[in-house]
Amino acid sequence: MKSNESSQQGRAALRAVDAGIVARMSATLEGQTDETLMPQFGISYNTWRKVRAGQPIRRSVADRLEQRVHQASR
C-alpha cells in the first residue's frame, strides 16, 4: 500500500453541497442556531457555516442533508 493511500484510509470522504440546495435552505431557514438548524435540517451551526461558504462536509452528511431538503420541497 502506498503511503498516500494509507493516509487516506480512515478519513471520511468530503464533498460540497450543491449551490441550488443551499439556496433552497437559505430561503426556508427558520434561524441560524443549533436549536433551529438541527430539527429543520439535521445539521449544526458549524456545519451550516461550511455549507453556506461552499466548503466540503462529510459526504454522508451532505447526502442526508440533500435528501431532507428534497423531501421538504415536495
C-alpha positions, 0 to 999 in steps of 0.5 A: 500500500502506498503511503498516500493511500494509507493516509487516506484510509480512515478519513471520511470522504468530503464533498460540497453541497450543491449551490441550488440546495443551499439556496433552497435552505437559505430561503426556508431557514427558520434561524441560524442556531443549533436549536433551529438548524438541527430539527429543520435540517439535521445539521449544526451551526458549524456545519451550516457555516461550511455549507453556506461558504461552499466548503466540503462536509462529510459526504454522508452528511451532505447526502442526508442533508440533500435528501431532507431538503428534497423531501421538504420541497415536495 
